[in-house]
Amino acid sequence: MPGDLVAMLKTREGSRFSELERLHRPPTRMTRTAFARALERADEISAYRLAG
């Protein structure tokens, strides 16, 4: 798991943000699509099981 977290700090080719920044950024508009993407991000974050 620590390697996965370190990998999230890297920025992909052609991207302005790291994966961690992408997961951290809130939606700028509250539309159905933005809400669905926020839920997808929450699922991605929960996969890391960071809660102790």
N, C-alpha and C positions, 0 to 999 in steps of 0.2 A: 504493500500500500504506500509506503513513503516514496517509492520511485514513481508511482502514479501521480502523487501530489507534486513532485518536482517537475514531472513532464508537463503538468498543467501550467507551469510558469513560462514555458516556451511559446513563442509566437510563431504561428504557421506562416509559410511562404504566402505572400500576398494578403496577409491579414494585419490589421492594425492593433489587435488586442490578443492577449494570451487567452487560453481556454478558461483560466480562472477569472479573468476580467469579464469574459463573455457571460459566465454563470453569475457573476456578481451584479451586472448591470440590470437595473429594473426596466420594465417597459416604459416607453415614453408616452404612449397613449393607452388608454384602457378600452381596447376593443376586444371582441371575442377572440380574434387571432392572437393578440398580444397576451391575453389571459391564458390561452392554450399553450403558448410558448413558455410563459412563466411556470405553468404546471409541469411542462416537459423539463425545464431547468431544475425544478424542485426534485423531480424523479432522478435526474442525473446526479444531483448533489447527494441525495439520500443513498445512492449506490456506493458512496465512499464510506458510509457508516462512521461518521466522525464523532457522533455523540458518545460520550463515555458512560 
